Amino acid sequence: MKNKTSLLQIFFLLSLCGCATVMFNSATTRVKRTGESRGTVETVRSDTSSSQTDISSPDNSLTGYGTYYGEAFHGKRTANGETFNMYALTAAHRTLPFGTLVRVVNLENSKSVVVRINDRGPVDESIIIDLSYEAARRIDLLSKGMVRIEVLR
């Protein structure tokens, strides 16, 4: 009986360990330097286990297209386990760590919003960030659906 109990305990612990780690970083986004303070976005495929986007210094930024997602995902789980709230100031990014705060600037009208990364995406490689409905509303992205944006960390 003692052996059965020990085996059950070991099996239980091993099953918990199998669920402990998930790797999201199969692609990295890098800023290519140009003569200006803004860079261009380059997505690089990589088989390394850990790679992150570095936009931590003040002169680094990501420039590209941004979109939004809302009602179809409202109330569903995000990649970090939260329930998605389309009225919260959040966003999805492929590689930035969960909880990272970034400023997103609409380059067409200079309006900006600070959002917290809580999800993975966007799936479309030509888009660098997916904003929540509310974040998109604040920078006037809703009517166009997709605009050129700059992401600052």
C-alpha positions in Angstrom: 0.0 0.0 0.0 2.9 2.4 0.8 4.4 1.8 -2.6 1.1 2.7 -4.4 0.8 5.9 -2.4 4.4 6.8 -3.2 3.9 6.1 -6.9 0.8 8.2 -7.0 2.6 11.1 -5.4 5.5 10.9 -7.8 3.1 10.7 -10.8 1.2 13.7 -9.5 4.4 15.8 -9.1 5.6 14.8 -12.5 2.4 15.8 -14.1 2.5 19.2 -12.5 6.1 19.8 -13.7 5.1 19.0 -17.2 2.7 22.0 -17.3 5.1 24.5 -15.8 6.9 26.1 -18.8 5.6 27.5 -22.0 7.9 29.2 -24.5 6.3 31.9 -26.7 9.4 33.4 -28.4 9.7 31.6 -31.7 10.3 34.9 -33.5 12.0 38.1 -32.5 11.3 41.7 -33.7 14.4 43.9 -34.0 14.8 47.5 -34.7 17.1 48.3 -37.7 18.9 51.6 -37.3 18.4 54.2 -39.9 19.7 57.8 -39.9 16.7 58.9 -38.0 15.7 58.4 -34.4 13.0 55.8 -35.6 14.0 52.4 -36.9 12.2 50.0 -39.1 10.8 46.7 -37.9 12.4 43.4 -38.9 11.0 40.0 -37.9 13.6 37.2 -37.6 12.8 33.5 -37.3 14.9 31.8 -34.7 15.1 28.4 -33.1 16.7 29.7 -29.9 14.8 29.2 -26.7 15.0 32.7 -25.5 14.9 35.9 -27.5 13.2 39.2 -26.7 12.6 42.6 -28.4 14.9 45.2 -27.0 13.3 48.6 -27.1 14.3 49.6 -23.6 16.6 52.6 -24.3 14.9 56.0 -24.9 16.0 56.3 -28.6 14.7 52.8 -29.5 11.2 52.2 -30.8 9.3 50.0 -33.1 7.5 51.5 -36.1 5.0 49.6 -38.1 1.2 48.9 -38.4 -1.1 48.5 -35.5 -4.6 47.0 -35.3 -7.1 46.2 -32.6 -9.3 43.4 -31.3 -12.5 43.7 -29.3 -15.9 42.2 -29.0 -15.2 38.8 -30.5 -12.5 38.2 -27.8 -14.2 40.0 -24.9 -14.4 37.7 -21.9 -12.0 35.1 -23.4 -8.6 34.1 -21.9 -5.5 35.9 -23.0 -2.1 34.2 -23.3 -1.1 35.3 -19.7 -4.3 33.8 -18.3 -6.3 37.0 -17.7 -9.8 37.4 -19.0 -9.7 39.8 -22.0 -11.5 43.1 -21.3 -11.9 45.1 -24.5 -12.3 48.3 -22.3 -9.0 47.9 -20.6 -5.8 49.5 -21.9 -4.0 46.3 -22.9 -2.3 44.9 -26.0 -0.9 41.8 -27.7 2.7 41.6 -28.8 4.7 38.6 -30.0 7.8 38.9 -27.7 7.6 41.7 -25.1 7.2 40.2 -21.6 3.7 40.2 -20.0 3.2 43.2 -17.8 5.4 45.5 -19.9 4.0 49.0 -20.3 4.5 50.6 -23.7 3.4 53.9 -25.3 1.7 53.5 -28.6 1.6 56.6 -30.9 -0.7 56.9 -33.9 1.7 58.4 -36.4 -1.2 60.0 -38.4 -2.5 62.2 -35.6 0.2 62.0 -32.8 -2.3 60.7 -30.3 -0.9 58.2 -27.8 -1.9 55.7 -25.2 0.0 53.6 -22.6 -1.0 49.9 -22.7 0.1 46.8 -20.8 1.1 43.7 -22.7 -1.1 40.8 -21.6 -1.5 38.7 -24.7 0.4 37.2 -27.6 0.0 38.2 -31.2 -0.7 39.6 -33.7 -0.7 36.6 -36.0 -0.3 38.7 -39.2 3.5 39.3 -39.6 2.9 42.8 -41.1 1.4 44.0 -37.8 3.5 44.7 -34.8 0.9 45.2 -32.1 -2.8 44.4 -31.5 -4.5 47.0 -29.2 -7.6 46.5 -27.1 -10.8 48.3 -28.4 -10.4 51.0 -25.7 -6.8 51.7 -26.5 -7.6 51.9 -30.2 -10.5 54.2 -29.5 -8.2 56.6 -27.6 -5.8 57.0 -30.5 -8.5 57.1 -33.2 -7.7 53.8 -34.8 -11.2 52.3 -34.9 -12.5 54.0 -38.1 -9.4 52.9 -40.1 -8.8 49.5 -38.5 -5.1 49.7 -39.1 -2.7 52.6 -38.9 1.1 53.3 -38.8 2.1 53.4 -35.2 5.2 53.7 -33.1 5.7 51.6 -30.0 7.9 53.1 -27.3 9.0 51.4 -24.1 
